[in-house]
Amino acid sequence: MGTFFSRRAAGLSSITAGALILLYQFAQIILVLTVSESLFNATQSIRFGLALIAMYVLLLALTALYWTEANVVGGLGLVGT
């Protein structure tokens, strides 16, 4: 049976999720200090969309990491160990 995820894909998606979350956090900090309140409010949906994408990528990364480890461990996966 082939696997849907590889360790390389899981690692890459983990790094991507971390970078997106850091980008969102830095945008929150930098924008509140540098731009006007109206521009900050106008870009809120873009920033929250970035955070939502980051959380979905993180969910995919955690699923990929679990999938690869569960295949190594056996039938019950990590829950049965």
URURDA-V921224 format. One record per pair of residues at least 12 apart in sequence whose ideal C-beta (glycine too) atoms are under 10 Angstrom apart, sorted by the first residue. I is the first residue (numbers start at 1). J is the second residue. Records with the same first field share a line. If there is no record, write none. Layout:
I=J / J
//
This chain:
1=71
3=64 / 67 / 68 / 70 / 71
4=63 / 64 / 67 / 68 / 71
5=60 / 61 / 63 / 64 / 65 / 66 / 67 / 68 / 71
6=64 / 67 / 68
7=64 / 65 / 67 / 68 / 69 / 72
8=64 / 68
9=60 / 61 / 64 / 65 / 67 / 68
10=60 / 61 / 62 / 63 / 64 / 65 / 66 / 67 / 68 / 69
11=61 / 64 / 65 / 68
12=57 / 61 / 64
13=56 / 57 / 58 / 59 / 60 / 61 / 62 / 63 / 64 / 65
14=57 / 58 / 60 / 61 / 62 / 64 / 65
15=57 / 61
16=53 / 54 / 57 / 58 / 60 / 61
17=53 / 54 / 55 / 56 / 57 / 58 / 59 / 60 / 61 / 62
18=54 / 57 / 58 / 61
19=54 / 57
20=50 / 51 / 52 / 53 / 54 / 55 / 56 / 57 / 58
21=50 / 51 / 54 / 55 / 57 / 58
22=54
23=47 / 50 / 51 / 54
24=47 / 48 / 49 / 50 / 51 / 52 / 53 / 54 / 55
25=47 / 51 / 54
27=43 / 46 / 47 / 50 / 51
28=40 / 44 / 47 / 51
31=43 / 44 / 47
65=78
66=78 / 79
69=81
//
